[in-house]
Amino acid sequence: MTIVTEASAAVDEAIAEVEVQMSLLFNRARLIWKEAAQKVHPDLQPAAYKLLSTIVRLGSANAHVLAEMFEMDKSVVSRQVRTLEEFGLVETRADERDGRVRVLVATPVAEERLREVREGNQQRLRDVLRDHPEAELRGFAELLRSLAEA
């Protein structure tokens, strides 16, 4: 039997509020991904934007690795990659380490458009967070890391 104290009830209430705020944050993130995708290309879907931004961040990526990373069906990744290729945002090349393997590489156009989108997103974060003390921001980052690893 668990005894509920005022302190534990307050913690439970605070955790419930964190859950509500995370839900709102995730909804906002989906909207930001949709807007970012449209800034890269007017017909780009958010799923393709996520794949493209990962390819840019990693330098290159294999479609199978992307499917596993995002827990997406390989056919979905394949369709999104095809779209990215049609829009001139990625190219398929032989892997430098193993020529039998094909990897996806962002084009210079994609890298430039993503850079512009990221700069805007980073400015938005700076505008919201700049008045908070460094220690608070580092603590917040640590909380986010803990949640991401949970």
DSSP file with accessible surface (Angstrom, degrees, kcal/mol):
  #  RESIDUE AA STRUCTURE BP1 BP2  ACC     N-H-->O    O-->H-N    N-H-->O    O-->H-N    TCO  KAPPA ALPHA  PHI   PSI    X-CA   Y-CA   Z-CA
    1    1 A M              0   0  220      0, 0.0     2,-0.5     0, 0.0     0, 0.0   0.000 360.0 360.0 360.0 130.4    0.0    0.0    0.0
    2    2 A T        -     0   0  126      2,-0.0     2,-0.6     0, 0.0     0, 0.0  -0.809 360.0-142.4 -96.1 129.9    1.3    3.4   -1.0
    3    3 A I        -     0   0  130     -2,-0.5     2,-0.7     5,-0.0     5,-0.1  -0.802  12.9-144.5 -92.9 125.2    0.8    6.3    1.3
    4    4 A V        -     0   0  100     -2,-0.6     2,-0.2     4,-0.1     3,-0.0  -0.811  20.4-173.8 -93.0 118.5    0.1    9.5   -0.5
    5    5 A T     >  -     0   0   74     -2,-0.7     4,-2.6     1,-0.1     5,-0.2  -0.602  40.3-105.2-102.1 169.4    1.6   12.5    1.2
    6    6 A E  H  > S+     0   0  183     -2,-0.2     4,-2.3     1,-0.2     5,-0.2   0.911 122.2  51.2 -59.0 -40.1    1.1   16.2    0.4
    7    7 A A  H  > S+     0   0   68      2,-0.2     4,-2.2     1,-0.2    -1,-0.2   0.929 111.6  45.0 -65.4 -45.3    4.6   16.2   -1.1
    8    8 A S  H  > S+     0   0   39      2,-0.2     4,-2.6     1,-0.2    -1,-0.2   0.877 112.5  52.0 -69.4 -33.6    4.1   13.1   -3.3
    9    9 A A  H  X S+     0   0   41     -4,-2.6     4,-2.3     2,-0.2    -1,-0.2   0.910 109.7  49.9 -65.7 -38.7    0.7   14.5   -4.4
   10   10 A A  H  X S+     0   0   57     -4,-2.3     4,-2.4    -5,-0.2    -2,-0.2   0.906 111.1  48.7 -66.0 -39.6    2.4   17.7   -5.4
   11   11 A V  H  X S+     0   0   81     -4,-2.2     4,-2.8     2,-0.2     5,-0.2   0.929 110.7  50.9 -65.3 -43.5    5.0   15.9   -7.4
   12   12 A D  H  X S+     0   0   98     -4,-2.6     4,-2.3     1,-0.2    -2,-0.2   0.908 111.1  48.8 -60.0 -40.6    2.3   13.8   -9.1
   13   13 A E  H  X S+     0   0  151     -4,-2.3     4,-2.0     2,-0.2    -1,-0.2   0.910 111.3  49.5 -65.9 -41.3    0.5   17.0  -10.0
   14   14 A A  H  X S+     0   0   56     -4,-2.4     4,-2.3     2,-0.2    -2,-0.2   0.909 110.2  50.6 -65.0 -40.3    3.7   18.6  -11.3
   15   15 A I  H  X S+     0   0  102     -4,-2.8     4,-2.4     1,-0.2    -2,-0.2   0.909 108.3  52.8 -64.3 -39.7    4.5   15.5  -13.4
   16   16 A A  H  X S+     0   0   46     -4,-2.3     4,-2.2     1,-0.2    -1,-0.2   0.905 108.9  50.1 -61.9 -38.5    0.9   15.6  -14.9
   17   17 A E  H  X S+     0   0  100     -4,-2.0     4,-2.6     2,-0.2    -2,-0.2   0.894 107.8  53.1 -67.4 -38.1    1.6   19.2  -15.8
   18   18 A V  H  X S+     0   0   75     -4,-2.3     4,-2.8     2,-0.2    -2,-0.2   0.931 108.3  51.3 -59.7 -43.5    4.9   18.2  -17.5
   19   19 A E  H  X S+     0   0  139     -4,-2.4     4,-2.2     2,-0.2    -2,-0.2   0.926 110.3  48.4 -60.9 -43.4    2.9   15.7  -19.5
   20   20 A V  H  X S+     0   0   73     -4,-2.2     4,-2.2     1,-0.2    -1,-0.2   0.945 113.4  46.8 -61.4 -47.0    0.4   18.3  -20.6
   21   21 A Q  H  X S+     0   0   96     -4,-2.6     4,-2.6     1,-0.2    -2,-0.2   0.875 110.1  53.1 -66.4 -36.4    3.2   20.7  -21.6
   22   22 A M  H  X S+     0   0   52     -4,-2.8     4,-3.0     2,-0.2    -1,-0.2   0.910 107.7  51.9 -64.5 -40.0    5.1   18.0  -23.5
   23   23 A S  H  X S+     0   0   63     -4,-2.2     4,-2.2     2,-0.2    -2,-0.2   0.934 111.7  46.2 -60.5 -45.0    1.9   17.2  -25.4
   24   24 A L  H  X S+     0   0   95     -4,-2.2     4,-2.3     2,-0.2    -2,-0.2   0.905 112.5  51.1 -63.3 -40.3    1.6   20.8  -26.4
   25   25 A L  H  X S+     0   0   97     -4,-2.6     4,-2.8     2,-0.2    -2,-0.2   0.918 109.2  50.0 -63.4 -43.6    5.3   21.0  -27.3
   26   26 A F  H  X S+     0   0  108     -4,-3.0     4,-2.4     2,-0.2    -1,-0.2   0.900 110.0  50.8 -64.1 -39.1    5.0   17.9  -29.5
   27   27 A N  H  X S+     0   0   75     -4,-2.2     4,-1.8    -5,-0.2    -1,-0.2   0.922 112.0  47.4 -62.4 -41.9    2.0   19.4  -31.3
   28   28 A R  H  X S+     0   0  110     -4,-2.3     4,-2.6     1,-0.2    -2,-0.2   0.903 109.3  53.8 -65.1 -40.2    4.0   22.6  -31.8
   29   29 A A  H  X S+     0   0   25     -4,-2.8     4,-2.8     1,-0.2     5,-0.2   0.913 106.1  52.6 -61.8 -41.7    7.0   20.6  -33.1
   30   30 A R  H  X S+     0   0  133     -4,-2.4     4,-2.1     1,-0.2    -1,-0.2   0.916 110.6  47.9 -61.0 -39.9    4.8   18.9  -35.6
   31   31 A L  H  X S+     0   0   77     -4,-1.8     4,-2.7     2,-0.2    -2,-0.2   0.924 111.4  49.9 -66.0 -41.6    3.6   22.3  -36.9
   32   32 A I  H  X S+     0   0   33     -4,-2.6     4,-2.9     1,-0.2    -2,-0.2   0.907 110.3  50.5 -64.1 -41.0    7.2   23.6  -37.0
   33   33 A W  H  X S+     0   0   98     -4,-2.8     4,-2.7     2,-0.2    -1,-0.2   0.908 110.7  49.8 -63.0 -39.6    8.3   20.5  -39.0
   34   34 A K  H  X S+     0   0  111     -4,-2.1     4,-2.0    -5,-0.2    -2,-0.2   0.944 113.8  44.6 -64.0 -46.7    5.4   21.1  -41.4
   35   35 A E  H  X S+     0   0   66     -4,-2.7     4,-1.6     2,-0.2    -2,-0.2   0.901 113.7  50.7 -63.7 -40.7    6.3   24.7  -41.9
   36   36 A A  H  X S+     0   0    3     -4,-2.9     4,-1.8     2,-0.2    -2,-0.2   0.918 108.2  52.4 -63.9 -42.9   10.0   23.8  -42.2
   37   37 A A  H  X S+     0   0    0     -4,-2.7     4,-2.5     1,-0.2     7,-0.4   0.927 109.3  49.6 -59.0 -43.3    9.3   21.2  -44.8
   38   38 A Q  H  < S+     0   0   98     -4,-2.0    -1,-0.2     1,-0.2    -2,-0.2   0.809 107.2  54.9 -68.4 -28.8    7.3   23.8  -46.9
   39   39 A K  H  < S+     0   0  128     -4,-1.6    -1,-0.2     1,-0.2    -2,-0.2   0.837 109.9  46.7 -71.2 -31.9   10.2   26.3  -46.6
   40   40 A V  H  < S-     0   0    2     -4,-1.8    -2,-0.2     1,-0.3    -1,-0.2   0.918 141.1 -14.3 -73.5 -44.7   12.5   23.7  -48.1
   41   41 A H    ><  -     0   0   39     -4,-2.5     3,-2.1    -5,-0.2    -1,-0.3  -0.916  64.0-127.0-157.9 133.5   10.0   22.8  -50.9
   42   42 A P  T 3  S+     0   0   96      0, 0.0    -4,-0.1     0, 0.0    -3,-0.1   0.761 110.9  41.3 -56.8 -25.9    6.3   23.7  -51.1
   43   43 A D  T 3  S+     0   0  111     -6,-0.1     2,-0.3    -5,-0.1    -5,-0.1   0.307  85.4 122.7-105.0   9.0    5.3   20.1  -51.6
   44   44 A L    <   -     0   0    6     -3,-2.1    -3,-0.1    -7,-0.4    -4,-0.1  -0.550  55.5-136.9 -78.1 132.5    7.6   18.5  -49.1
   45   45 A Q     >  -     0   0  113     -2,-0.3     4,-2.1     1,-0.1     3,-0.4  -0.567  20.5-116.0 -83.1 151.4    6.0   16.3  -46.4
   46   46 A P  H  > S+     0   0   37      0, 0.0     4,-2.5     0, 0.0     5,-0.2   0.863 115.3  57.1 -55.8 -36.5    7.2   16.6  -42.8
   47   47 A A  H  > S+     0   0   28      1,-0.2     4,-2.0     2,-0.2     5,-0.1   0.922 108.2  46.5 -62.1 -41.3    8.3   12.9  -42.9
   48   48 A A  H  > S+     0   0    0     -3,-0.4     4,-3.0     1,-0.2    -1,-0.2   0.885 109.6  55.0 -68.4 -35.8   10.6   13.7  -45.8
   49   49 A Y  H  X S+     0   0    9     -4,-2.1     4,-3.0     2,-0.2     5,-0.2   0.925 107.1  50.0 -61.3 -44.4   11.9   16.8  -44.0
   50   50 A K  H  X S+     0   0   64     -4,-2.5     4,-1.8     2,-0.2    -1,-0.2   0.916 112.7  46.8 -61.3 -42.5   12.8   14.7  -41.0
   51   51 A L  H  X S+     0   0    0     -4,-2.0     4,-2.5     2,-0.2    -2,-0.2   0.943 113.7  48.4 -63.2 -46.7   14.7   12.2  -43.2
   52   52 A L  H  X S+     0   0    0     -4,-3.0     4,-2.6     1,-0.2    -2,-0.2   0.923 110.0  50.4 -61.7 -44.9   16.4   15.1  -45.1
   53   53 A S  H  X S+     0   0   18     -4,-3.0     4,-2.4     1,-0.2    -1,-0.2   0.878 111.4  49.7 -64.9 -31.9   17.5   16.9  -41.9
   54   54 A T  H  X S+     0   0    6     -4,-1.8     4,-2.8    -5,-0.2     5,-0.2   0.914 108.9  51.5 -71.0 -41.2   18.9   13.6  -40.6
   55   55 A I  H  X S+     0   0    0     -4,-2.5     4,-1.7     2,-0.2    -2,-0.2   0.930 112.4  46.8 -59.8 -43.8   20.8   13.0  -43.8
   56   56 A V  H  < S+     0   0   33     -4,-2.6    -2,-0.2     2,-0.2    -1,-0.2   0.936 112.8  49.0 -64.2 -45.2   22.3   16.5  -43.6
   57   57 A R  H  < S+     0   0  156     -4,-2.4    -2,-0.2     1,-0.2    -1,-0.2   0.910 118.3  39.5 -62.8 -39.8   23.2   16.1  -39.9
   58   58 A L  H  < S-     0   0   81     -4,-2.8    -1,-0.2    -5,-0.1    -2,-0.2   0.674 103.3-128.5 -83.8 -18.3   24.9   12.7  -40.6
   59   59 A G  S  < S+     0   0   44     -4,-1.7    47,-0.3    -5,-0.2     2,-0.3  -0.139  83.5   5.4  93.8 -38.8   26.5   13.7  -43.9
   60   60 A S        -     0   0   42     -6,-0.2     2,-0.3    45,-0.1    45,-0.2  -0.947  69.5-168.9-164.5 160.7   25.1   10.6  -45.6
   61   61 A A  B     -A  104   0A   8     43,-1.6    43,-3.4    -2,-0.3     2,-0.3  -0.988  23.2-121.7-157.2 150.1   22.7    7.8  -44.6
   62   62 A N     >  -     0   0   36     -2,-0.3     4,-2.2    41,-0.2     3,-0.2  -0.736  26.8-128.0 -89.6 139.6   21.5    4.5  -45.9
   63   63 A A  H  > S+     0   0   33     -2,-0.3     4,-2.4    39,-0.3     5,-0.2   0.869 110.0  54.2 -58.4 -36.6   17.7    4.2  -46.4
   64   64 A H  H  > S+     0   0  101      2,-0.2     4,-2.1     1,-0.2    -1,-0.2   0.907 107.7  49.8 -65.3 -39.3   17.6    1.1  -44.3
   65   65 A V  H  > S+     0   0   69     -3,-0.2     4,-3.0     2,-0.2    -2,-0.2   0.917 110.3  50.6 -64.7 -42.7   19.3    2.9  -41.4
   66   66 A L  H  X S+     0   0    0     -4,-2.2     4,-2.4     2,-0.2     6,-0.2   0.914 108.0  52.8 -61.8 -42.1   16.8    5.7  -41.7
   67   67 A A  H  X>S+     0   0    5     -4,-2.4     5,-2.4     1,-0.2     4,-0.5   0.922 113.9  42.8 -60.1 -43.0   13.9    3.3  -41.6
   68   68 A E  H ><5S+     0   0  142     -4,-2.1     3,-0.7     3,-0.2    -2,-0.2   0.920 112.1  53.9 -68.5 -43.6   15.2    1.8  -38.4
   69   69 A M  H 3<5S+     0   0   86     -4,-3.0    -2,-0.2     1,-0.3    -1,-0.2   0.892 120.5  31.2 -58.9 -42.1   16.1    5.1  -36.8
   70   70 A F  H 3<5S-     0   0   66     -4,-2.4    -1,-0.3    -5,-0.2    -2,-0.2   0.358 105.7-123.3 -99.2   3.7   12.6    6.5  -37.3
   71   71 A E  T <<5 +     0   0  182     -3,-0.7     2,-0.3    -4,-0.5    -3,-0.2   0.920  61.7 149.0  51.1  48.7   10.8    3.2  -37.0
   72   72 A M      < -     0   0   47     -5,-2.4    -1,-0.2    -6,-0.2    -2,-0.1  -0.841  55.9 -99.8-110.4 150.3    9.3    3.7  -40.4
   73   73 A D    >>  -     0   0  103     -2,-0.3     4,-2.1     1,-0.1     3,-0.5  -0.409  31.6-123.8 -64.0 141.3    8.3    1.1  -42.9
   74   74 A K  H 3> S+     0   0  118      1,-0.2     4,-2.8     2,-0.2     5,-0.2   0.843 111.4  57.2 -59.4 -32.8   11.0    0.7  -45.6
   75   75 A S  H 3> S+     0   0   53      2,-0.2     4,-2.2     1,-0.2    -1,-0.2   0.879 105.8  50.2 -67.6 -34.3    8.3    1.4  -48.3
   76   76 A V  H <> S+     0   0   39     -3,-0.5     4,-2.5     2,-0.2    -2,-0.2   0.939 112.3  46.8 -66.6 -45.8    7.5    4.7  -46.6
   77   77 A V  H  X S+     0   0    1     -4,-2.1     4,-3.0     1,-0.2     5,-0.2   0.931 110.8  53.1 -61.0 -43.6   11.2    5.7  -46.5
   78   78 A S  H  X S+     0   0   56     -4,-2.8     4,-2.4     1,-0.2    -1,-0.2   0.916 110.0  47.1 -59.1 -44.5   11.6    4.6  -50.1
   79   79 A R  H  X S+     0   0  119     -4,-2.2     4,-2.1     2,-0.2    -1,-0.2   0.917 113.6  47.9 -63.9 -43.4    8.7    6.9  -51.3
   80   80 A Q  H  X S+     0   0   28     -4,-2.5     4,-2.6     2,-0.2    -2,-0.2   0.906 111.5  50.2 -65.7 -39.6   10.0    9.8  -49.3
   81   81 A V  H  X S+     0   0   12     -4,-3.0     4,-2.7     2,-0.2    -2,-0.2   0.920 108.3  52.8 -63.9 -42.3   13.5    9.3  -50.7
   82   82 A R  H  X S+     0   0  118     -4,-2.4     4,-2.7    -5,-0.2    -1,-0.2   0.925 109.9  48.8 -59.3 -42.2   12.1    9.2  -54.2
   83   83 A T  H  X S+     0   0   36     -4,-2.1     4,-2.2     2,-0.2    -2,-0.2   0.928 109.7  51.5 -62.6 -45.0   10.3   12.5  -53.5
   84   84 A L  H  <>S+     0   0    0     -4,-2.6     5,-2.9     1,-0.2     6,-0.9   0.896 111.5  47.9 -59.7 -39.5   13.5   14.0  -52.2
   85   85 A E  H ><5S+     0   0   77     -4,-2.7     3,-1.5     4,-0.2    -2,-0.2   0.926 109.8  52.1 -66.6 -43.1   15.3   12.9  -55.3
   86   86 A E  H 3<5S+     0   0  140     -4,-2.7    -2,-0.2     1,-0.3    -1,-0.2   0.857 109.2  50.4 -62.0 -34.5   12.6   14.3  -57.6
   87   87 A F  T 3<5S-     0   0   51     -4,-2.2    -1,-0.3    -5,-0.2    -2,-0.2   0.447 116.9-115.3 -83.4   0.9   12.8   17.7  -55.8
   88   88 A G  T < 5S+     0   0   38     -3,-1.5    22,-0.3    -4,-0.2    21,-0.2   0.789  83.5 118.4  72.4  28.8   16.6   17.7  -56.2
   89   89 A L  S   <S+     0   0    0     -5,-2.9    18,-2.2     1,-0.2     2,-0.3   0.685  71.4  26.6-102.3 -22.6   17.3   17.5  -52.5
   90   90 A V  E     -B  106   0A   5     -6,-0.9     2,-0.3    16,-0.3    16,-0.2  -0.971  59.7-158.7-138.2 156.7   19.2   14.2  -52.3
   91   91 A E  E     -B  105   0A  78     14,-2.8    14,-2.7    -2,-0.3     2,-0.5  -0.948  19.3-128.6-127.6 151.8   21.3   12.1  -54.5
   92   92 A T  E     +B  104   0A  49     -2,-0.3     2,-0.3    12,-0.2    12,-0.2  -0.883  36.1 168.5-102.2 130.6   22.1    8.4  -54.2
   93   93 A R  E     -B  103   0A 119     10,-2.8    10,-3.3    -2,-0.5     2,-0.2  -0.919  40.7 -91.0-134.5 164.7   25.8    7.5  -54.3
   94   94 A A  E     -B  102   0A  47     -2,-0.3     8,-0.2     8,-0.2     5,-0.2  -0.518  51.8-104.6 -72.7 139.5   28.0    4.5  -53.7
   95   95 A D        -     0   0   23      6,-3.2     6,-0.2     3,-0.7    -1,-0.1  -0.462  21.5-136.5 -64.4 135.3   29.3    4.3  -50.1
   96   96 A E  S    S+     0   0  199      1,-0.2     3,-0.2    -2,-0.2    -1,-0.1   0.818 104.3  44.0 -64.3 -31.5   32.9    5.4  -49.9
   97   97 A R  S    S+     0   0  213      1,-0.3     2,-0.3     2,-0.0    -1,-0.2   0.778 130.4  19.5 -84.2 -30.0   33.7    2.5  -47.5
   98   98 A D    >   -     0   0   50      3,-0.2     3,-2.2     1,-0.1    -3,-0.7  -0.818  64.6-161.8-145.3  99.8   31.8   -0.2  -49.4
   99   99 A G  T 3  S+     0   0   54     -2,-0.3    -1,-0.1     1,-0.3    -3,-0.1   0.648  88.6  66.5 -59.5 -16.0   30.9    0.6  -53.0
  100  100 A R  T 3  S+     0   0  211     -6,-0.1     2,-0.4     2,-0.1    -1,-0.3   0.732  90.5  77.6 -77.2 -20.0   28.2   -2.1  -53.0
  101  101 A V  S <  S-     0   0   45     -3,-2.2    -6,-3.2    -6,-0.2     2,-0.4  -0.723  74.1-142.9 -95.5 137.8   26.1   -0.1  -50.6
  102  102 A R  E     - B   0  94A 131     -2,-0.4   -39,-0.3    -8,-0.2     2,-0.3  -0.819  18.8-171.2 -99.7 136.4   24.1    2.9  -51.7
  103  103 A V  E     - B   0  93A  11    -10,-3.3   -10,-2.8    -2,-0.4     2,-0.4  -0.899  21.2-122.0-124.2 158.1   23.9    6.0  -49.5
  104  104 A L  E     -AB  61  92A   7    -43,-3.4   -43,-1.6    -2,-0.3     2,-0.4  -0.836  27.1-174.4-100.1 134.5   21.8    9.2  -49.6
  105  105 A V  E     - B   0  91A  19    -14,-2.7   -14,-2.8    -2,-0.4   -45,-0.1  -0.994  24.8-119.3-130.8 135.5   23.6   12.5  -49.7
  106  106 A A  E     - B   0  90A   4     -2,-0.4   -16,-0.3   -47,-0.3   -17,-0.1  -0.437  28.3-123.4 -71.7 145.2   22.0   16.0  -49.5
  107  107 A T     >  -     0   0   11    -18,-2.2     4,-2.5    -2,-0.1     5,-0.2  -0.434  27.1-106.1 -80.0 162.4   22.5   18.3  -52.5
  108  108 A P  H  > S+     0   0   97      0, 0.0     4,-2.4     0, 0.0     5,-0.2   0.879 122.3  56.1 -56.4 -36.0   24.0   21.7  -51.9
  109  109 A V  H  > S+     0   0   70    -21,-0.2     4,-2.5     2,-0.2     5,-0.2   0.938 108.5  46.7 -61.8 -45.8   20.5   23.2  -52.5
  110  110 A A  H  > S+     0   0    0    -22,-0.3     4,-2.8     1,-0.2     5,-0.2   0.925 111.2  51.6 -63.0 -43.2   19.1   21.1  -49.7
  111  111 A E  H  X S+     0   0   93     -4,-2.5     4,-2.2     1,-0.2    -1,-0.2   0.913 111.6  47.1 -61.8 -41.4   21.9   21.9  -47.3
  112  112 A E  H  X S+     0   0   77     -4,-2.4     4,-2.2     2,-0.2    -2,-0.2   0.930 113.3  47.2 -66.6 -45.3   21.4   25.7  -47.9
  113  113 A R  H  X S+     0   0   90     -4,-2.5     4,-2.2     1,-0.2    -2,-0.2   0.911 113.3  48.5 -65.1 -40.4   17.7   25.5  -47.5
  114  114 A L  H  X S+     0   0    0     -4,-2.8     4,-3.0    -5,-0.2     5,-0.2   0.890 108.1  55.0 -66.1 -38.1   18.0   23.5  -44.3
  115  115 A R  H  X S+     0   0  103     -4,-2.2     4,-2.4    -5,-0.2    -2,-0.2   0.939 109.1  47.9 -59.5 -44.2   20.6   25.9  -43.0
  116  116 A E  H  X S+     0   0  105     -4,-2.2     4,-1.8     2,-0.2    -2,-0.2   0.918 113.0  47.6 -63.3 -42.9   18.2   28.8  -43.4
  117  117 A V  H  X S+     0   0    9     -4,-2.2     4,-2.4     1,-0.2    -2,-0.2   0.934 112.6  48.9 -64.3 -45.3   15.4   26.9  -41.7
  118  118 A R  H  X S+     0   0   74     -4,-3.0     4,-3.0     1,-0.2     5,-0.2   0.885 107.1  55.1 -64.1 -38.6   17.6   25.9  -38.8
  119  119 A E  H  X S+     0   0   94     -4,-2.4     4,-2.2    -5,-0.2    -1,-0.2   0.920 109.7  47.6 -60.6 -41.8   18.8   29.5  -38.4
  120  120 A G  H  X S+     0   0   36     -4,-1.8     4,-2.0     2,-0.2    -2,-0.2   0.919 113.2  47.6 -64.2 -42.7   15.2   30.6  -38.0
  121  121 A N  H  X S+     0   0   39     -4,-2.4     4,-2.1     1,-0.2    -2,-0.2   0.900 111.8  49.9 -66.1 -40.5   14.4   27.8  -35.6
  122  122 A Q  H  X S+     0   0   99     -4,-3.0     4,-2.7     1,-0.2    -1,-0.2   0.891 108.9  52.3 -66.5 -37.3   17.5   28.6  -33.5
  123  123 A Q  H  X S+     0   0   76     -4,-2.2     4,-2.8    -5,-0.2    -1,-0.2   0.907 106.9  53.5 -63.7 -40.3   16.7   32.3  -33.4
  124  124 A R  H  X S+     0   0   72     -4,-2.0     4,-1.6     2,-0.2    -2,-0.2   0.927 111.0  46.3 -59.3 -44.7   13.2   31.3  -32.1
  125  125 A L  H  X S+     0   0  108     -4,-2.1     4,-2.9     1,-0.2     5,-0.3   0.925 111.6  51.0 -64.0 -44.6   14.8   29.3  -29.3
  126  126 A R  H  X S+     0   0  115     -4,-2.7     4,-2.4     1,-0.2    -2,-0.2   0.917 107.8  53.6 -59.0 -42.4   17.2   32.1  -28.5
  127  127 A D  H  < S+     0   0   80     -4,-2.8    -1,-0.2     1,-0.2    -2,-0.2   0.874 116.4  38.2 -61.1 -36.9   14.4   34.6  -28.3
  128  128 A V  H  < S+     0   0   98     -4,-1.6     3,-0.2    -5,-0.2    -2,-0.2   0.869 126.9  32.3 -81.5 -37.1   12.5   32.4  -25.8
  129  129 A L  H >< S+     0   0   46     -4,-2.9     3,-2.2    -5,-0.2    -2,-0.2   0.604  87.2  94.1-101.4 -12.8   15.4   31.2  -23.7
  130  130 A R  T 3< S+     0   0  144     -4,-2.4    -1,-0.2    -5,-0.3    -3,-0.1   0.746  83.5  55.4 -60.4 -24.9   18.0   34.0  -23.7
  131  131 A D  T 3  S+     0   0  144     -3,-0.2    -1,-0.3    -4,-0.2    -2,-0.1   0.487  88.2  95.7 -88.4  -0.5   16.9   35.6  -20.5
  132  132 A H  S <  S-     0   0   77     -3,-2.2     5,-0.0     1,-0.1    -3,-0.0  -0.674  85.8-101.8 -88.7 145.0   17.2   32.3  -18.5
  133  133 A P     >  -     0   0   79      0, 0.0     4,-2.2     0, 0.0     3,-0.3  -0.278  27.8-117.6 -63.7 149.4   20.4   31.7  -16.5
  134  134 A E  H  > S+     0   0  124      1,-0.2     4,-2.8     2,-0.2     5,-0.2   0.890 114.4  54.4 -54.3 -44.1   23.0   29.3  -18.0
  135  135 A A  H  > S+     0   0   82      1,-0.2     4,-2.3     2,-0.2    -1,-0.2   0.898 108.2  49.7 -60.6 -39.1   22.6   26.9  -15.1
  136  136 A E  H  > S+     0   0  104     -3,-0.3     4,-2.5     2,-0.2    -1,-0.2   0.914 111.3  48.8 -65.4 -42.6   18.9   26.7  -15.6
  137  137 A L  H  X S+     0   0   52     -4,-2.2     4,-2.7     2,-0.2    -2,-0.2   0.909 111.3  49.3 -64.8 -41.9   19.3   26.1  -19.4
  138  138 A R  H  X S+     0   0  168     -4,-2.8     4,-2.1     2,-0.2    -1,-0.2   0.899 111.8  49.5 -64.8 -38.3   21.9   23.3  -18.7
  139  139 A G  H  X S+     0   0   35     -4,-2.3     4,-2.3    -5,-0.2    -2,-0.2   0.907 110.9  49.8 -64.6 -40.8   19.5   21.7  -16.2
  140  140 A F  H  X S+     0   0   97     -4,-2.5     4,-2.5     2,-0.2    -2,-0.2   0.926 109.7  50.8 -62.9 -44.7   16.7   21.9  -18.7
  141  141 A A  H  X S+     0   0   56     -4,-2.7     4,-2.5     1,-0.2    -2,-0.2   0.901 109.8  51.1 -60.2 -39.6   18.9   20.3  -21.4
  142  142 A E  H  X S+     0   0   91     -4,-2.1     4,-2.6     2,-0.2    -1,-0.2   0.910 108.9  50.6 -66.5 -39.5   19.7   17.5  -18.9
  143  143 A L  H  X S+     0   0  113     -4,-2.3     4,-2.4     2,-0.2    -2,-0.2   0.925 110.8  49.2 -62.9 -42.5   16.0   17.0  -18.2
  144  144 A L  H  X S+     0   0   77     -4,-2.5     4,-2.6     2,-0.2    -2,-0.2   0.915 110.2  51.3 -63.1 -41.7   15.3   16.7  -21.9
  145  145 A R  H  X S+     0   0  100     -4,-2.5     4,-1.8     1,-0.2    -2,-0.2   0.934 109.5  50.4 -60.6 -44.9   18.2   14.3  -22.3
  146  146 A S  H  X S+     0   0   54     -4,-2.6     4,-0.7     1,-0.2    -1,-0.2   0.912 112.1  47.1 -60.3 -42.7   16.8   12.1  -19.5
  147  147 A L  H >< S+     0   0   87     -4,-2.4     3,-0.8     1,-0.2    -1,-0.2   0.901 109.9  53.1 -65.3 -40.2   13.4   12.1  -21.1
  148  148 A A  H 3< S+     0   0   86     -4,-2.6    -1,-0.2     1,-0.2    -2,-0.2   0.826 112.5  44.9 -65.0 -30.3   14.8   11.3  -24.6
  149  149 A E  H 3<        0   0  132     -4,-1.8    -1,-0.2    -5,-0.2    -2,-0.2   0.522 360.0 360.0 -90.9  -7.0   16.7    8.3  -23.1
  150  150 A A    <<        0   0  119     -3,-0.8    -3,-0.0    -4,-0.7    -4,-0.0  -0.281 360.0 360.0 -70.6 360.0   13.7    7.0  -21.0
